Amino acid sequence: MSIQLTIDLPEEVFPILRTNPNNFIKEMRLAAAVKWFEIGKISQAKAAELAGISRQEFIDSLSNFQVSPIQMTPKELAAEFLEDD
C-alpha cells in the first residue's frame, strides 16, 4: 500500500536546483531518509526502502551527505565490543 502526497512548489525551484520534478522527488526521498537515519529515527534498511534504493546504494549515498554509515555513540560502540568477549 502506498499513499500519494502532493506538494506545491514554485516552478523556479527546479532550475535553481538544476533538476526536474521526477529527479527532485528521488532526491527529496533520499535526503529525508538520510536525515532520519542520521538522527536515529530509522534503520539503514528502512532508510533505503524509503529512498527506493538498495541498502548498498543507500550506504554509498551517505558520503554525499557527509553522514557516517555507523550511527552509534562511543558508549554504544564500546558496549558492542564488550558483548563479543
ABEGO torsion letter per residue (X at the ends): XBBBBBBBBBAAAAAAAGBBAAAAAAAAAAAAAAAAAAAGABBAAAAAAAAGBBAAAAAAAAAAAGBBABBBBAAAAAAAAAAAX
